[in-house]
């Protein structure tokens, strides 16, 4: 039931961003020259996790995409995070349970994936979710 609710929520966000081209354009124009020269695109994330004993809220990930890989940079050490990627039809194409250590990376090979729009989500044990959209094109 939780997965269905998450999918419906993310699908609603996808539809609202799809029909609001200024949101996508702003994300695309915010990429730095250095990122472009490395042929990487930033995957913009939405949402927050409660981090540490003080329960400060932040986004503990940075995500970039090339034509071959999604790279997840872990900025904080966390316990049990569910990493999931679904395609634009809601089909799960990647799932992993990780316990990230600060300043490490996770590489996901996307070189053989179909062209389309994908949703990457991180969910913690409390059910908090951080998500981002990325596109694979020809």
C-alpha positions in Angstrom: 0.0 0.0 0.0 2.9 2.3 0.9 4.5 1.8 -2.6 1.2 2.5 -4.4 0.8 5.8 -2.4 4.4 6.8 -3.1 3.9 6.0 -6.8 0.6 8.0 -7.0 2.3 10.9 -5.2 5.3 10.9 -7.4 3.2 10.5 -10.5 1.2 13.6 -9.5 4.4 15.5 -9.1 5.7 14.3 -12.5 2.5 15.4 -14.2 2.6 18.8 -12.6 6.2 19.3 -13.7 5.5 17.9 -17.1 2.9 20.6 -17.7 5.1 23.3 -16.2 8.0 23.6 -18.7 9.5 26.5 -16.7 10.3 24.1 -13.8 12.2 21.8 -16.1 13.9 24.7 -17.9 15.1 26.2 -14.7 16.7 22.9 -13.6 18.4 22.5 -17.0 19.9 26.0 -17.0 21.3 25.7 -13.4 23.9 23.2 -14.5 27.4 24.7 -14.2 30.0 24.8 -17.1 32.2 22.3 -15.3 29.3 19.8 -15.1 28.5 20.3 -18.8 32.2 19.7 -19.7 32.2 16.4 -17.8 28.9 15.5 -19.6 27.1 15.2 -16.3 23.7 16.4 -15.4 22.5 17.2 -11.9 19.5 15.3 -10.8 17.6 17.7 -8.6 16.2 16.2 -5.4 13.1 17.2 -3.4 12.4 16.4 0.2 14.3 16.2 3.5 15.5 13.7 6.0 16.0 14.2 9.8 19.8 13.8 10.2 21.8 13.2 13.4 21.0 13.6 17.1 19.8 17.2 16.7 17.3 16.1 14.0 18.3 18.8 11.6 16.6 18.4 8.2 18.7 18.3 5.1 19.2 16.4 1.8 22.1 14.0 2.4 22.6 13.1 -1.2 23.9 14.7 -4.5 23.0 12.9 -7.7 24.5 13.2 -11.1 23.7 11.4 -14.4 25.7 10.7 -17.5 24.6 8.6 -20.5 25.9 5.5 -18.7 25.6 6.0 -14.9 23.7 7.5 -12.1 26.1 8.6 -9.4 24.8 9.0 -5.9 27.2 11.0 -3.6 26.4 10.4 0.1 27.1 13.5 2.1 26.1 12.0 5.5 26.3 8.6 7.1 22.8 7.1 7.4 21.2 3.9 8.5 19.1 1.8 6.2 18.0 3.7 3.1 15.8 2.2 0.4 17.0 3.3 -3.0 14.5 2.8 -5.8 14.2 3.8 -9.4 10.9 3.4 -11.3 10.3 4.1 -15.0 7.5 6.3 -16.3 5.1 3.4 -16.2 5.7 2.8 -12.5 7.8 -0.4 -13.1 10.6 -0.8 -10.6 13.9 -1.0 -12.6 16.3 -0.7 -9.6 16.1 -1.4 -5.9 18.7 -1.6 -3.2 18.9 -1.2 0.6 22.0 0.7 1.6 23.6 2.0 4.8 25.5 5.0 3.3 28.8 6.2 4.8 29.6 9.9 4.4 31.8 10.9 1.3 31.1 7.6 -0.6 29.3 7.0 -3.8 27.0 4.5 -5.4 27.2 4.0 -9.2 24.2 2.6 -11.0 24.7 1.5 -14.6 21.9 2.8 -16.8 23.6 2.3 -20.1 21.1 -0.4 -21.2 17.9 1.2 -19.9 15.2 2.3 -22.2 14.7 5.9 -23.3 12.2 7.6 -20.9 11.6 9.5 -17.7 12.6 7.8 -14.4 12.0 8.6 -10.7 14.8 8.0 -8.2 13.6 7.9 -4.6 15.3 7.5 -1.2 13.2 6.4 1.7 14.4 6.1 5.3 13.1 3.8 8.0 10.6 6.5 9.2 9.0 6.7 5.7 10.5 10.1 4.8 11.2 10.3 1.1 13.6 12.3 -1.1 13.0 12.0 -4.8 14.2 13.3 -8.2 13.4 12.9 -11.8 15.8 12.2 -14.7 15.4 11.5 -18.3 17.3 9.0 -20.6 17.3 10.1 -24.2 18.8 8.9 -27.4 
